[in-house]
Amino acid sequence: MPGFELFGNAERNQVNDVLNNGVLMRYGFDGMRNGHWKSKELEIELQKTLKTSFVQLVSSGTAAVSVALAAAGIGSGDEVIMPTFTFVASFEAIMMVGAVPVLVDIDDTLGLDPLAVKAAMTSKTKAVMVVQMCGSMANMDALNKLCKENNVLLIEDACQAIGGSYNNKPLGSLGDLGCFSFDFVKTITCGEGGAVVTNNKDYYINSDHYTDHGHDHIGTDRGAESHPFLGYNFRMSELHAAVGLAQVKRLPEFLAIQKHNYTVLRTALSQIPELKFRTVPNGGEESYAFLNFFLPDLECARKASIALKEAGIDGCFHYYDNNWHYIRKWEHLKEMKSLYPISKELKEGLAYLQRADFSQSDHYIGRNISCLIKLCWTVDELNLRAKKMVEVIKGSI
Ligand SMILES: *Cc1c(COP(=O)(O)O)cnc(C)c1O
């Protein structure tokens, strides 16, 4: 998945262009910048790639999810439904705006289970945050329908799925707001960065202002701009945008390599009858950033995960035992270990985590192995990897 593997002249030239000109900030300095607007250029490029009307760059994927919630007016008194399998940023963002994260089970897509979402809806539910994990997607038709019926917003975290699509629409463009990360390990990277995408002009304007202290960005005198509402600083720098601009233009190249490498591994693993690939909903096309499969039970998956490491096959994750991506290891959330006092409302809202039953999620994550697809493998490395993976997994069943 990581675009950093193929850094080259395109990235260097873009960064040098910014340094040679000398303006590292995306706003202001109009006289000095000699027509250099890397952030704006990257936003336009992303609009084309993601087929959405508006794109707001932000400083990270975590910022993107936080800004999306704020832009949609979600906060204190609201509940946001999110999956048990995601990245910690999901609940961090929801809690940042003062809303309560309501964690629910995933299904064999490794995304939100629509039935679990339905069961978790209350009069306080304001949004469903679907997270398109590991290059693929949840059952988007069912989730979209459910959100529409209940008048609830759909926020799509596509940080791990740029380049994937559903019924020919890019992942990230399917909800009311979509979120992307360009951190160092994502398919396209600019070091640290992210984007909020939407077709809703109000959400876009809110995002534009909120990410820059509430500045209205009217006129050419930054000091004279007014603040229609409170904001924060989630800006991206021109240096970061420059790297992103080079990378986004290379997305088709990265996706083609991912698809090829994924297909070689998948074809090899298809010989193992006990191994089942993750379900991709009808109409869905993965980004091929990861290859995901299920083994018969938790013990097999644990054994395979250890054996793969011992055989030198890196980048295969068993998320059941992982601290970053699965509820099982989020003690800091369950015990609400906050540096500062958290609101009574949030404390009460999170109490359910002490007794929640996520055995359905355990059933999928316990058996899942998720393999990162790299861009730089040579033909020989890829073929050897495929052969070794088949041997190791057969030996673990
Ligand atoms: C990476 C990631 C994020 C956060 O992105 P950062 O840029 O690292 O803050 C959020 N959600 C998912 C699913 C991610 O994979």
The ligand as a MOL file (V3000), in Angstrom:
LIG
                    3D

  0  0  0     0  0            999 V3000
M  V30 BEGIN CTAB
M  V30 COUNTS 15 15 0 0 0
M  V30 BEGIN ATOM
M  V30 1 C -4.7780 6.0750 9.0560 0
M  V30 2 C -6.1920 6.0930 9.4430 0
M  V30 3 C -6.8050 7.1930 10.0510 0
M  V30 4 C -6.0370 8.3630 10.5810 0
M  V30 5 O -5.1450 8.9370 9.7410 0
M  V30 6 P -3.8850 9.7710 10.2980 0
M  V30 7 O -3.5410 10.5740 9.0920 0
M  V30 8 O -2.8280 8.7950 10.6640 0
M  V30 9 O -4.3430 10.6070 11.4240 0
M  V30 10 C -8.1530 7.1630 10.2840 0
M  V30 11 N -8.8920 6.0990 9.9320 0
M  V30 12 C -8.3600 5.0110 9.3600 0
M  V30 13 C -9.2360 3.8850 8.9870 0
M  V30 14 C -6.9870 4.9650 9.1230 0
M  V30 15 O -6.4540 3.8630 8.5920 0
M  V30 END ATOM
M  V30 BEGIN BOND
M  V30 1 1 1 2
M  V30 2 1 2 3
M  V30 3 2 2 14
M  V30 4 1 3 4
M  V30 5 2 3 10
M  V30 6 1 4 5
M  V30 7 1 5 6
M  V30 8 2 6 7
M  V30 9 1 6 8
M  V30 10 1 6 9
M  V30 11 1 10 11
M  V30 12 2 11 12
M  V30 13 1 12 13
M  V30 14 1 12 14
M  V30 15 1 14 15
M  V30 END BOND
M  V30 END CTAB
M  END
